[in-house]
Amino acid sequence: MNMAPAPYPIGTSGTPWGDAERSEWLSRQTRRRSYASEVLGVIERLRSRFDVEEYGCLDYGPDRYPLMAIRSRNWNDDLPVVLVTGGVHGYETSGVHGALRFVDKHAEAYAGRVNLLVAPCVSPWAYERIHRWNRNAIDPNRSFHDDSPAEESTALMRLVAPYRDRALIHIDLHETTDTDESEFRPALAARDGKPFEPAGIPDGFYVVDDSANPQPEFQQAVIGAVEQVTHIAPADDKGEIFGSPVVARGVIEYPLTQWGLCAGVTRAPYRTTTEVYPDSPRVTPEQCNRAQAAAVCAAITYGLAAR
């Protein structure tokens, strides 16, 4: 017999959260790792090879988080722009460190061919607390739209606004973790006063294409490169991943712009969201970081060849 999931410990079932519930949720969040040492420290070491800028700042209570971007040195407006984002969901570790690995190990190979703009940790408060939401219990990855309620999303949109209509590629690096099912999706249901409906976690890497402008060959190029590093997530017994039909091996589609997702922040013809599964017994954290970097390299290689 299937047991009903335990009610989320904050709020009343069926009733959306108010200020009291959000305050209680916030009181339970604790700092568990350091943005300054683990992210800013790495970015600082890259300054000798790349241009680094602070594109915004989060003032969250006693905490101040500079938002940092890394750019190609000798930016050339005649070259195509490639946007790489990570850590939109702060708890998705390889999104952050995969982006940083790409810059450190691979970015210089594209010098003179593309302009790279990398925002490796869009949500630093959430990075430190290993959480999906920001301090206000808002998901930045549903908030990339006008009048956004998330400062993280607003700051990134302001950064990329000059390239919104001329970017060639945007690859947004994410993870799908076991805690999606044990914490984050139950919290979302509780916050919005909706029932929590359990779903399986896909074991492996997959990508999310734009249903409004699908690019299947581009997505398969990313899948093919990542497969050399880690395994690809299979479809479930319904032919789906998280309720979305698998349209090709390792590929599902979302309406990126309509849903306010980060990968829809530009009009780049080649856009994708990666999803690595770090909780698989078949992978290591280093493998996950390498898979993210391989995805970025494959995206750039394909986009340049297809121009």
C-alpha positions in Angstrom: 0.0 0.0 0.0 1.3 3.5 -0.9 1.6 5.7 2.1 0.5 9.3 1.8 3.4 11.7 2.1 3.8 13.4 5.5 2.5 17.0 5.5 5.1 19.7 5.1 6.0 21.0 8.6 5.1 24.7 7.8 1.6 26.0 7.1 -1.8 24.5 6.8 -2.6 22.0 4.1 -4.5 23.6 1.3 -3.8 27.1 2.4 -1.1 29.3 0.7 1.6 30.7 3.0 1.3 34.2 4.4 4.0 36.3 6.0 4.0 34.2 9.2 4.7 31.0 7.3 7.4 32.6 5.1 9.1 34.0 8.3 9.0 30.5 9.9 10.5 29.0 6.7 13.3 31.6 6.7 14.0 31.0 10.4 14.9 27.4 9.5 17.5 28.3 6.8 21.1 28.2 7.9 24.4 28.9 6.2 26.0 25.6 5.3 28.8 26.6 2.9 30.7 29.8 1.9 30.0 31.7 -1.3 33.0 33.9 -0.5 35.6 31.1 -0.3 34.1 28.6 -2.7 32.9 30.9 -5.5 34.3 34.4 -5.1 37.7 33.0 -4.3 37.7 31.0 -7.5 36.5 34.0 -9.5 39.3 36.1 -8.0 41.9 33.6 -9.3 40.5 34.0 -12.8 41.0 37.7 -12.9 44.5 37.4 -14.5 43.0 35.8 -17.6 39.4 37.2 -17.8 37.5 40.4 -17.1 35.5 40.2 -14.0 32.7 42.5 -13.0 30.1 43.0 -10.2 26.8 43.3 -12.0 24.6 43.7 -8.9 24.4 43.0 -5.2 22.0 41.3 -2.8 21.5 43.0 0.6 19.8 40.3 2.6 19.5 41.3 6.2 23.0 41.3 7.6 24.4 39.6 4.5 25.7 41.2 1.4 26.3 39.1 -1.8 28.1 40.7 -4.8 26.8 39.2 -8.0 29.7 38.4 -10.3 30.2 37.9 -14.0 33.2 36.8 -16.0 33.8 38.1 -19.5 36.1 37.3 -22.4 39.1 39.6 -22.4 39.3 41.8 -25.5 35.5 41.7 -26.0 34.8 42.2 -29.7 31.3 43.4 -30.8 31.8 41.7 -34.1 31.8 38.2 -32.5 28.8 36.2 -31.4 27.8 36.3 -27.7 27.6 33.1 -25.6 25.9 33.3 -22.2 26.5 30.7 -19.6 24.6 30.8 -16.3 24.8 28.6 -13.2 23.5 28.5 -9.7 20.1 30.0 -10.6 19.0 27.4 -8.1 21.7 27.8 -5.5 21.7 24.3 -4.2 22.5 22.8 -7.6 26.2 22.6 -7.0 27.6 21.5 -10.4 25.7 24.3 -12.1 28.0 26.7 -10.2 31.2 24.7 -10.3 30.7 23.4 -13.8 30.5 26.9 -15.0 33.7 27.8 -13.2 35.4 24.7 -14.5 34.4 25.6 -18.1 36.0 29.1 -17.6 39.1 27.8 -16.1 39.7 24.8 -18.3 38.1 25.6 -21.7 37.1 29.2 -22.2 40.4 30.4 -23.6 40.1 28.0 -26.5 37.3 30.2 -27.8 39.2 33.4 -27.6 38.7 35.4 -30.8 35.8 33.2 -31.8 33.0 34.2 -29.4 32.4 36.7 -26.6 31.8 34.7 -23.4 29.6 36.1 -20.6 29.4 33.8 -17.6 27.4 34.3 -14.5 28.4 31.3 -12.4 26.3 31.8 -9.3 23.1 33.7 -9.9 21.7 32.9 -6.4 24.5 33.1 -3.8 22.2 33.3 -0.7 20.6 30.0 -1.8 24.1 28.6 -2.7 25.1 29.0 0.9 21.9 27.5 2.3 21.7 24.8 -0.3 18.2 25.8 -1.3 16.2 26.3 -4.4 14.5 29.6 -3.4 15.9 33.0 -2.5 15.5 34.6 1.0 11.9 35.5 0.2 10.8 32.0 -0.6 10.8 32.9 -4.3 12.1 30.6 -7.1 14.4 32.8 -9.3 13.9 30.3 -12.1 10.3 31.2 -12.5 11.0 34.9 -12.2 12.7 36.0 -15.4 10.0 38.4 -16.6 9.0 42.1 -16.3 8.4 43.2 -12.7 10.2 40.2 -11.4 9.8 39.6 -7.6 13.4 38.1 -7.5 16.3 40.5 -7.2 18.6 37.7 -8.6 16.6 37.5 -11.8 16.3 41.2 -12.2 20.0 41.7 -11.9 20.8 39.0 -14.4 18.3 40.4 -16.9 19.8 43.8 -16.6 23.3 42.3 -17.2 22.3 40.6 -20.4 19.9 43.2 -21.8 22.4 44.6 -24.3 22.8 41.1 -25.8 19.2 39.9 -25.5 18.6 40.2 -29.3 22.0 39.2 -30.5 23.2 36.3 -28.3 23.9 33.2 -30.3 23.8 30.6 -27.4 22.6 30.5 -23.8 23.2 27.4 -21.8 21.8 27.4 -18.2 23.4 24.8 -15.9 21.2 23.0 -13.4 20.9 19.8 -11.4 18.0 17.5 -10.5 18.5 16.0 -7.1 16.9 13.6 -4.7 16.0 16.6 -2.5 13.7 17.9 -5.3 11.4 15.2 -4.2 12.1 15.1 -0.4 12.2 18.9 0.2 11.8 21.4 -2.6 8.6 20.1 -4.4 6.8 19.5 -1.1 7.8 23.0 0.1 6.5 24.4 -3.2 3.2 22.6 -2.8 2.9 23.8 0.8 3.8 27.4 -0.1 1.1 27.6 -2.8 -1.6 25.6 -0.9 -1.6 22.8 -3.3 -1.4 19.0 -2.9 2.0 17.4 -3.3 2.1 14.8 -6.0 5.2 12.6 -5.7 7.1 11.9 -8.9 10.2 9.9 -9.6 13.7 11.5 -10.0 15.3 10.7 -13.3 18.7 8.9 -13.0 21.0 10.7 -15.4 21.6 13.8 -17.4 19.0 15.4 -19.6 18.3 18.8 -21.2 15.3 21.1 -21.6 14.7 22.6 -25.1 12.4 25.5 -25.8 9.0 24.3 -27.0 8.4 27.6 -28.7 11.5 27.2 -30.8 12.9 23.7 -30.6 16.4 22.9 -31.8 16.6 19.1 -31.7 20.0 18.8 -33.5 21.5 21.3 -31.1 20.2 19.4 -28.1 21.4 16.1 -29.4 24.9 17.6 -29.9 24.9 18.5 -26.2 23.6 15.0 -25.2 26.2 13.3 -27.3 29.1 15.2 -25.7 27.9 14.7 -22.2 27.4 11.0 -22.8 31.2 10.7 -22.9 31.2 11.9 -19.3 28.1 10.6 -17.6 24.9 8.6 -18.4 21.8 10.0 -20.0 18.5 9.8 -18.1 15.9 7.4 -19.5 12.3 8.1 -19.9 9.9 6.7 -17.3 7.3 4.1 -18.1 5.0 6.8 -19.6 7.8 8.0 -21.9 8.2 11.2 -19.8 10.6 13.0 -17.5 8.8 15.0 -14.7 5.5 14.7 -16.6 6.9 16.1 -19.9 7.2 13.8 -23.0 10.7 12.8 -23.9 10.9 14.2 -27.5 14.3 12.7 -28.1 16.8 10.8 -26.0 17.5 12.9 -23.0 15.4 15.8 -24.2 12.2 17.4 -22.9 10.7 20.8 -23.8 9.3 23.7 -21.7 8.0 27.1 -22.9 11.1 28.9 -21.6 9.9 32.5 -21.9 6.3 31.8 -20.9 7.4 30.2 -17.6 9.9 32.9 -16.8 12.9 30.5 -17.0 16.4 31.7 -17.1 17.1 30.0 -20.4 14.5 32.3 -21.9 16.2 35.5 -20.9 17.6 36.1 -24.4 16.4 35.4 -27.9 19.4 33.3 -28.7 18.6 30.7 -31.3 20.4 28.0 -29.4 19.2 27.7 -25.8 19.2 24.8 -23.4 18.9 24.0 -19.7 21.1 21.2 -18.5 20.1 18.8 -15.7 22.7 16.7 -14.0 21.8 14.0 -11.4 24.5 14.2 -8.7 22.9 11.7 -6.4 23.4 8.7 -8.7 25.8 6.1 -7.4 27.3 6.1 -10.9 28.8 9.6 -10.7 31.0 11.7 -8.6 30.8 15.5 -8.0 33.8 15.9 -10.3 32.0 14.0 -13.0 29.0 16.3 -12.7 31.2 19.4 -13.1 32.9 17.9 -16.1 29.5 17.0 -17.6 28.4 20.6 -17.3 31.6 21.9 -18.9 31.3 19.4 -21.7 27.8 20.6 -22.4 29.0 24.2 -22.7 31.8 23.2 -25.0 29.4 21.2 -27.2 26.9 24.0 -27.3 29.5 26.5 -28.5 31.0 24.1 -31.1 27.5 23.4 -32.5 26.4 27.1 -32.5 29.6 28.2 -34.3 29.3 25.6 -37.0 25.6 26.3 -37.6 26.0 30.1 -38.0 
